[in-house]
């Protein structure tokens, strides 16, 4: 694979990881606003779970992409 593509994939992995970390910092700021909406008040545990799951999946996917492509770059 071309070296530029591997570097691009590593950068994309870093962006995914940073987005996942950003989700964790943003959740405490957003949850009070969501709680004010009556329709969502009964689903708060589910919504909180989904936000945290999203953050975990973003971090995991980004870290996996970084790890796999860094190994390819290192082997070249």
Biopython code that builds the backbone (N, CA, C, O; Angstrom):
import numpy as np
from Bio.PDB.StructureBuilder import StructureBuilder

atoms = [
    (1, "UNK", "N", (0.846, -1.170, 0.000)),
    (1, "UNK", "CA", (0.000, 0.000, 0.000)),
    (1, "UNK", "C", (0.895, 1.238, 0.000)),
    (1, "UNK", "O", (1.988, 1.226, 0.566)),
    (2, "UNK", "N", (0.433, 2.273, -0.622)),
    (2, "UNK", "CA", (1.175, 3.518, -0.716)),
    (2, "UNK", "C", (1.363, 4.129, 0.676)),
    (2, "UNK", "O", (0.458, 4.090, 1.510)),
    (3, "UNK", "N", (2.539, 4.686, 0.908)),
    (3, "UNK", "CA", (2.866, 5.271, 2.210)),
    (3, "UNK", "C", (1.928, 6.425, 2.564)),
    (3, "UNK", "O", (1.575, 6.596, 3.730)),
    (4, "UNK", "N", (1.521, 7.219, 1.568)),
    (4, "UNK", "CA", (0.622, 8.340, 1.833)),
    (4, "UNK", "C", (-0.750, 7.871, 2.315)),
    (4, "UNK", "O", (-1.365, 8.509, 3.169)),
    (5, "UNK", "N", (-1.228, 6.746, 1.760)),
    (5, "UNK", "CA", (-2.515, 6.204, 2.203)),
    (5, "UNK", "C", (-2.441, 5.723, 3.644)),
    (5, "UNK", "O", (-3.382, 5.906, 4.416)),
    (6, "UNK", "N", (-1.321, 5.110, 4.003)),
    (6, "UNK", "CA", (-1.163, 4.625, 5.374)),
    (6, "UNK", "C", (-1.135, 5.800, 6.346)),
    (6, "UNK", "O", (-1.776, 5.755, 7.395)),
    (7, "UNK", "N", (-0.401, 6.842, 6.004)),
    (7, "UNK", "CA", (-0.335, 8.021, 6.865)),
    (7, "UNK", "C", (-1.714, 8.671, 6.983)),
    (7, "UNK", "O", (-2.102, 9.123, 8.060)),
    (8, "UNK", "N", (-2.446, 8.716, 5.877)),
    (8, "UNK", "CA", (-3.799, 9.274, 5.906)),
    (8, "UNK", "C", (-4.702, 8.458, 6.827)),
    (8, "UNK", "O", (-5.508, 9.025, 7.565)),
    (9, "UNK", "N", (-4.576, 7.146, 6.789)),
    (9, "UNK", "CA", (-5.379, 6.294, 7.667)),
    (9, "UNK", "C", (-4.997, 6.480, 9.136)),
    (9, "UNK", "O", (-5.855, 6.422, 10.017)),
    (10, "UNK", "N", (-3.714, 6.701, 9.395)),
    (10, "UNK", "CA", (-3.285, 6.964, 10.772)),
    (10, "UNK", "C", (-3.872, 8.286, 11.263)),
    (10, "UNK", "O", (-4.354, 8.376, 12.392)),
    (11, "UNK", "N", (-3.829, 9.303, 10.415)),
    (11, "UNK", "CA", (-4.403, 10.597, 10.782)),
    (11, "UNK", "C", (-5.905, 10.456, 11.034)),
    (11, "UNK", "O", (-6.430, 11.041, 11.981)),
    (12, "UNK", "N", (-6.592, 9.691, 10.201)),
    (12, "UNK", "CA", (-8.029, 9.465, 10.394)),
    (12, "UNK", "C", (-8.279, 8.743, 11.722)),
    (12, "UNK", "O", (-9.247, 9.045, 12.420)),
    (13, "UNK", "N", (-7.420, 7.803, 12.067)),
    (13, "UNK", "CA", (-7.543, 7.118, 13.351)),
    (13, "UNK", "C", (-7.368, 8.068, 14.528)),
    (13, "UNK", "O", (-8.071, 7.960, 15.533)),
    (14, "UNK", "N", (-6.432, 8.994, 14.399)),
    (14, "UNK", "CA", (-6.233, 9.996, 15.450)),
    (14, "UNK", "C", (-7.470, 10.872, 15.574)),
    (14, "UNK", "O", (-7.891, 11.190, 16.687)),
    (15, "UNK", "N", (-8.058, 11.265, 14.453)),
    (15, "UNK", "CA", (-9.266, 12.095, 14.475)),
    (15, "UNK", "C", (-10.417, 11.344, 15.133)),
    (15, "UNK", "O", (-11.155, 11.924, 15.929)),
    (16, "UNK", "N", (-10.579, 10.065, 14.813)),
    (16, "UNK", "CA", (-11.635, 9.262, 15.443)),
    (16, "UNK", "C", (-11.432, 9.167, 16.954)),
    (16, "UNK", "O", (-12.381, 9.296, 17.728)),
    (17, "UNK", "N", (-10.188, 8.940, 17.360)),
    (17, "UNK", "CA", (-9.893, 8.837, 18.783)),
    (17, "UNK", "C", (-10.172, 10.148, 19.504)),
    (17, "UNK", "O", (-10.745, 10.147, 20.594)),
    (18, "UNK", "N", (-9.777, 11.253, 18.913)),
    (18, "UNK", "CA", (-10.030, 12.556, 19.524)),
    (18, "UNK", "C", (-11.531, 12.865, 19.581)),
    (18, "UNK", "O", (-12.007, 13.484, 20.532)),
    (19, "UNK", "N", (-12.259, 12.433, 18.569)),
    (19, "UNK", "CA", (-13.715, 12.634, 18.592)),
    (19, "UNK", "C", (-14.350, 11.828, 19.724)),
    (19, "UNK", "O", (-15.271, 12.307, 20.385)),
    (20, "UNK", "N", (-13.865, 10.615, 19.948)),
    (20, "UNK", "CA", (-14.373, 9.801, 21.049)),
    (20, "UNK", "C", (-14.078, 10.423, 22.402)),
    (20, "UNK", "O", (-14.928, 10.413, 23.292)),
    (21, "UNK", "N", (-12.873, 10.966, 22.561)),
    (21, "UNK", "CA", (-12.524, 11.653, 23.802)),
    (21, "UNK", "C", (-13.392, 12.895, 23.967)),
    (21, "UNK", "O", (-13.824, 13.214, 25.075)),
    (22, "UNK", "N", (-13.644, 13.588, 22.876)),
    (22, "UNK", "CA", (-14.508, 14.770, 22.922)),
    (22, "UNK", "C", (-15.925, 14.442, 23.356)),
    (22, "UNK", "O", (-16.572, 15.243, 24.031)),
    (23, "UNK", "N", (-16.408, 13.274, 22.974)),
    (23, "UNK", "CA", (-17.752, 12.845, 23.391)),
    (23, "UNK", "C", (-17.808, 12.740, 24.911)),
    (23, "UNK", "O", (-18.789, 13.157, 25.527)),
    (24, "UNK", "N", (-16.761, 12.184, 25.519)),
    (24, "UNK", "CA", (-16.743, 12.048, 26.971)),
    (24, "UNK", "C", (-16.725, 13.397, 27.682)),
    (24, "UNK", "O", (-17.314, 13.539, 28.753)),
    (25, "UNK", "N", (-16.064, 14.376, 27.103)),
    (25, "UNK", "CA", (-16.049, 15.708, 27.703)),
    (25, "UNK", "C", (-17.364, 16.451, 27.475)),
    (25, "UNK", "O", (-17.727, 17.322, 28.265)),
    (26, "UNK", "N", (-18.065, 16.121, 26.426)),
    (26, "UNK", "CA", (-19.281, 16.836, 26.063)),
    (26, "UNK", "C", (-20.525, 16.288, 26.773)),
    (26, "UNK", "O", (-21.484, 17.031, 26.980)),
    (27, "UNK", "N", (-20.529, 15.022, 27.144)),
    (27, "UNK", "CA", (-21.704, 14.395, 27.754)),
    (27, "UNK", "C", (-22.204, 15.159, 28.986)),
    (27, "UNK", "O", (-23.402, 15.431, 29.068)),
    (28, "UNK", "N", (-21.345, 15.515, 29.944)),
    (28, "UNK", "CA", (-21.868, 16.235, 31.126)),
    (28, "UNK", "C", (-22.490, 17.593, 30.798)),
    (28, "UNK", "O", (-23.333, 18.080, 31.551)),
    (29, "UNK", "N", (-22.093, 18.201, 29.701)),
    (29, "UNK", "CA", (-22.648, 19.494, 29.320)),
    (29, "UNK", "C", (-23.990, 19.344, 28.610)),
    (29, "UNK", "O", (-24.853, 20.215, 28.723)),
    (30, "UNK", "N", (-24.166, 18.257, 27.888)),
    (30, "UNK", "CA", (-25.365, 18.069, 27.072)),
    (30, "UNK", "C", (-26.508, 17.403, 27.839)),
    (30, "UNK", "O", (-27.679, 17.680, 27.578)),
    (31, "UNK", "N", (-26.171, 16.533, 28.777)),
    (31, "UNK", "CA", (-27.215, 15.766, 29.464)),
    (31, "UNK", "C", (-28.229, 16.642, 30.197)),
    (31, "UNK", "O", (-29.417, 16.329, 30.135)),
    (32, "UNK", "N", (-27.845, 17.712, 30.883)),
    (32, "UNK", "CA", (-28.877, 18.553, 31.520)),
    (32, "UNK", "C", (-29.844, 19.182, 30.509)),
    (32, "UNK", "O", (-31.025, 19.363, 30.807)),
    (33, "UNK", "N", (-29.349, 19.509, 29.337)),
    (33, "UNK", "CA", (-30.222, 20.079, 28.305)),
    (33, "UNK", "C", (-31.210, 19.029, 27.793)),
    (33, "UNK", "O", (-32.369, 19.341, 27.518)),
    (34, "UNK", "N", (-30.746, 17.792, 27.669)),
    (34, "UNK", "CA", (-31.628, 16.719, 27.203)),
    (34, "UNK", "C", (-32.659, 16.380, 28.275)),
    (34, "UNK", "O", (-33.804, 16.058, 27.957)),
    (35, "UNK", "N", (-32.257, 16.452, 29.540)),
    (35, "UNK", "CA", (-33.183, 16.143, 30.639)),
    (35, "UNK", "C", (-34.356, 17.128, 30.693)),
    (35, "UNK", "O", (-35.430, 16.778, 31.181)),
    (36, "UNK", "N", (-34.165, 18.332, 30.205)),
    (36, "UNK", "CA", (-35.226, 19.334, 30.218)),
    (36, "UNK", "C", (-36.347, 19.005, 29.227)),
    (36, "UNK", "O", (-37.466, 19.499, 29.366)),
    (37, "UNK", "N", (-36.051, 18.187, 28.249)),
    (37, "UNK", "CA", (-37.059, 17.783, 27.271)),
    (37, "UNK", "C", (-37.880, 16.646, 27.885)),
    (37, "UNK", "O", (-37.341, 15.579, 28.180)),
    (38, "UNK", "N", (-39.156, 16.870, 28.072)),
    (38, "UNK", "CA", (-40.005, 15.897, 28.764)),
    (38, "UNK", "C", (-40.041, 14.538, 28.076)),
    (38, "UNK", "O", (-40.067, 13.502, 28.740)),
    (39, "UNK", "N", (-40.043, 14.543, 26.770)),
    (39, "UNK", "CA", (-40.152, 13.291, 26.025)),
    (39, "UNK", "C", (-38.988, 12.353, 26.343)),
    (39, "UNK", "O", (-39.175, 11.138, 26.415)),
    (40, "UNK", "N", (-37.796, 12.902, 26.533)),
    (40, "UNK", "CA", (-36.608, 12.079, 26.767)),
    (40, "UNK", "C", (-36.342, 11.810, 28.242)),
    (40, "UNK", "O", (-35.430, 11.048, 28.560)),
    (41, "UNK", "N", (-37.093, 12.398, 29.140)),
    (41, "UNK", "CA", (-36.789, 12.263, 30.563)),
    (41, "UNK", "C", (-36.890, 10.823, 31.059)),
    (41, "UNK", "O", (-36.171, 10.446, 31.985)),
    (42, "UNK", "N", (-37.745, 10.030, 30.478)),
    (42, "UNK", "CA", (-37.867, 8.637, 30.922)),
    (42, "UNK", "C", (-36.806, 7.725, 30.298)),
    (42, "UNK", "O", (-36.642, 6.589, 30.743)),
    (43, "UNK", "N", (-36.101, 8.188, 29.302)),
    (43, "UNK", "CA", (-35.079, 7.381, 28.624)),
    (43, "UNK", "C", (-33.661, 7.827, 28.963)),
    (43, "UNK", "O", (-32.732, 7.507, 28.221)),
    (44, "UNK", "N", (-33.467, 8.549, 30.050)),
    (44, "UNK", "CA", (-32.171, 9.164, 30.318)),
    (44, "UNK", "C", (-31.053, 8.151, 30.484)),
    (44, "UNK", "O", (-29.948, 8.387, 29.998)),
    (45, "UNK", "N", (-31.301, 7.022, 31.160)),
    (45, "UNK", "CA", (-30.245, 6.021, 31.329)),
    (45, "UNK", "C", (-29.860, 5.415, 29.980)),
    (45, "UNK", "O", (-28.682, 5.165, 29.723)),
    (46, "UNK", "N", (-30.828, 5.186, 29.141)),
    (46, "UNK", "CA", (-30.562, 4.633, 27.817)),
    (46, "UNK", "C", (-29.784, 5.635, 26.956)),
    (46, "UNK", "O", (-28.844, 5.252, 26.259)),
    (47, "UNK", "N", (-30.163, 6.890, 27.001)),
    (47, "UNK", "CA", (-29.476, 7.929, 26.221)),
    (47, "UNK", "C", (-28.046, 8.096, 26.707)),
    (47, "UNK", "O", (-27.121, 8.204, 25.902)),
    (48, "UNK", "N", (-27.863, 8.115, 28.012)),
    (48, "UNK", "CA", (-26.508, 8.237, 28.581)),
    (48, "UNK", "C", (-25.659, 7.028, 28.159)),
    (48, "UNK", "O", (-24.501, 7.185, 27.772)),
    (49, "UNK", "N", (-26.236, 5.832, 28.234)),
    (49, "UNK", "CA", (-25.530, 4.622, 27.808)),
    (49, "UNK", "C", (-25.118, 4.716, 26.345)),
    (49, "UNK", "O", (-23.994, 4.361, 25.992)),
    (50, "UNK", "N", (-26.015, 5.190, 25.497)),
    (50, "UNK", "CA", (-25.717, 5.298, 24.068)),
    (50, "UNK", "C", (-24.598, 6.292, 23.799)),
    (50, "UNK", "O", (-23.734, 6.039, 22.959)),
    (51, "UNK", "N", (-24.603, 7.419, 24.502)),
    (51, "UNK", "CA", (-23.528, 8.403, 24.326)),
    (51, "UNK", "C", (-22.174, 7.819, 24.743)),
    (51, "UNK", "O", (-21.179, 7.971, 24.034)),
    (52, "UNK", "N", (-22.148, 7.154, 25.896)),
    (52, "UNK", "CA", (-20.887, 6.562, 26.344)),
    (52, "UNK", "C", (-20.438, 5.434, 25.420)),
    (52, "UNK", "O", (-19.244, 5.283, 25.163)),
    (53, "UNK", "N", (-21.377, 4.650, 24.925)),
    (53, "UNK", "CA", (-21.034, 3.592, 23.969)),
    (53, "UNK", "C", (-20.460, 4.191, 22.690)),
    (53, "UNK", "O", (-19.494, 3.667, 22.137)),
    (54, "UNK", "N", (-21.043, 5.271, 22.226)),
    (54, "UNK", "CA", (-20.525, 5.962, 21.042)),
    (54, "UNK", "C", (-19.086, 6.413, 21.262)),
    (54, "UNK", "O", (-18.233, 6.231, 20.393)),
    (55, "UNK", "N", (-18.819, 6.997, 22.418)),
    (55, "UNK", "CA", (-17.462, 7.441, 22.723)),
    (55, "UNK", "C", (-16.484, 6.283, 22.770)),
    (55, "UNK", "O", (-15.376, 6.381, 22.243)),
    (56, "UNK", "N", (-16.885, 5.191, 23.395)),
    (56, "UNK", "CA", (-16.012, 4.017, 23.485)),
    (56, "UNK", "C", (-15.731, 3.436, 22.107)),
    (56, "UNK", "O", (-14.594, 3.078, 21.801)),
    (57, "UNK", "N", (-16.761, 3.341, 21.279)),
    (57, "UNK", "CA", (-16.563, 2.784, 19.936)),
    (57, "UNK", "C", (-15.674, 3.675, 19.070)),
    (57, "UNK", "O", (-14.868, 3.169, 18.290)),
    (58, "UNK", "N", (-15.812, 4.987, 19.199)),
    (58, "UNK", "CA", (-14.948, 5.896, 18.450)),
    (58, "UNK", "C", (-13.486, 5.755, 18.876)),
    (58, "UNK", "O", (-12.587, 5.699, 18.036)),
    (59, "UNK", "N", (-13.264, 5.698, 20.174)),
    (59, "UNK", "CA", (-11.890, 5.548, 20.669)),
    (59, "UNK", "C", (-11.321, 4.200, 20.258)),
    (59, "UNK", "O", (-10.176, 4.116, 19.813)),
    (60, "UNK", "N", (-12.111, 3.151, 20.404)),
    (60, "UNK", "CA", (-11.637, 1.813, 20.060)),
    (60, "UNK", "C", (-11.336, 1.698, 18.560)),
    (60, "UNK", "O", (-10.301, 1.157, 18.170)),
    (61, "UNK", "N", (-12.235, 2.204, 17.732)),
    (61, "UNK", "CA", (-12.023, 2.128, 16.281)),
    (61, "UNK", "C", (-10.833, 2.962, 15.836)),
    (61, "UNK", "O", (-10.062, 2.539, 14.975)),
    (62, "UNK", "N", (-10.681, 4.139, 16.416)),
    (62, "UNK", "CA", (-9.536, 4.983, 16.071)),
    (62, "UNK", "C", (-8.223, 4.360, 16.506)),
    (62, "UNK", "O", (-7.245, 4.378, 15.759)),
    (63, "UNK", "N", (-8.198, 3.806, 17.716)),
    (63, "UNK", "CA", (-6.971, 3.171, 18.219)),
    (63, "UNK", "C", (-6.618, 1.946, 17.382)),
    (63, "UNK", "O", (-5.445, 1.696, 17.105)),
    (64, "UNK", "N", (-7.619, 1.193, 16.986)),
    (64, "UNK", "CA", (-7.384, 0.010, 16.153)),
    (64, "UNK", "C", (-6.798, 0.419, 14.799)),
    (64, "UNK", "O", (-5.862, -0.210, 14.305)),
    (65, "UNK", "N", (-7.351, 1.464, 14.212)),
    (65, "UNK", "CA", (-6.863, 1.947, 12.920)),
    (65, "UNK", "C", (-5.428, 2.460, 13.042)),
    (65, "UNK", "O", (-4.596, 2.195, 12.174)),
    (66, "UNK", "N", (-5.145, 3.182, 14.102)),
    (66, "UNK", "CA", (-3.782, 3.681, 14.317)),
    (66, "UNK", "C", (-2.822, 2.516, 14.471)),
    (66, "UNK", "O", (-1.766, 2.498, 13.838)),
    (67, "UNK", "N", (-3.174, 1.539, 15.304)),
    (67, "UNK", "CA", (-2.300, 0.403, 15.582)),
    (67, "UNK", "C", (-2.014, -0.400, 14.314)),
    (67, "UNK", "O", (-0.858, -0.698, 14.013)),
    (68, "UNK", "N", (-3.062, -0.748, 13.575)),
    (68, "UNK", "CA", (-2.873, -1.574, 12.378)),
    (68, "UNK", "C", (-2.052, -0.864, 11.310)),
    (68, "UNK", "O", (-1.170, -1.471, 10.703)),
    (69, "UNK", "N", (-2.331, 0.402, 11.078)),
    (69, "UNK", "CA", (-1.618, 1.108, 10.025)),
    (69, "UNK", "C", (-0.214, 1.515, 10.451)),
    (69, "UNK", "O", (0.672, 1.640, 9.606)),
    (70, "UNK", "N", (0.004, 1.725, 11.747)),
    (70, "UNK", "CA", (1.352, 2.010, 12.217)),
    (70, "UNK", "C", (2.240, 0.779, 12.015)),
    (70, "UNK", "O", (3.409, 0.905, 11.648)),
    (71, "UNK", "N", (1.680, -0.413, 12.258)),
    (71, "UNK", "CA", (2.454, -1.630, 12.006)),
    (71, "UNK", "C", (2.810, -1.769, 10.528)),
    (71, "UNK", "O", (3.925, -2.165, 10.190)),
    (72, "UNK", "N", (1.860, -1.441, 9.644)),
    (72, "UNK", "CA", (2.145, -1.504, 8.209)),
    (72, "UNK", "C", (3.226, -0.511, 7.831)),
    (72, "UNK", "O", (4.108, -0.819, 7.031)),
    (73, "UNK", "N", (3.159, 0.681, 8.405)),
    (73, "UNK", "CA", (4.153, 1.722, 8.117)),
    (73, "UNK", "C", (5.517, 1.319, 8.648)),
    (73, "UNK", "O", (6.541, 1.572, 8.013)),
    (74, "UNK", "N", (5.526, 0.694, 9.807)),
    (74, "UNK", "CA", (6.782, 0.266, 10.420)),
    (74, "UNK", "C", (7.431, -0.861, 9.620)),
    (74, "UNK", "O", (8.656, -0.921, 9.519)),
    (75, "UNK", "N", (6.620, -1.755, 9.051)),
    (75, "UNK", "CA", (7.140, -2.879, 8.273)),
    (75, "UNK", "C", (7.762, -2.410, 6.954)),
    (75, "UNK", "O", (8.667, -3.053, 6.423)),
    (76, "UNK", "N", (7.270, -1.291, 6.437)),
    (76, "UNK", "CA", (7.839, -0.786, 5.181)),
    (76, "UNK", "C", (9.142, -0.150, 5.501)),
    (76, "UNK", "O", (9.819, 0.353, 4.605)),
]
sb = StructureBuilder()
sb.init_structure("model")
sb.init_model(0)
sb.init_chain("A")
sb.init_seg("    ")
for serial, (resi, resn, name, xyz) in enumerate(atoms, 1):
    if name == "N":
        sb.init_residue(resn, " ", resi, " ")
    sb.init_atom(name, np.array(xyz, "f"), 0.0, 1.0, " ", f" {name:<3s}", serial, name[0])
structure = sb.get_structure()
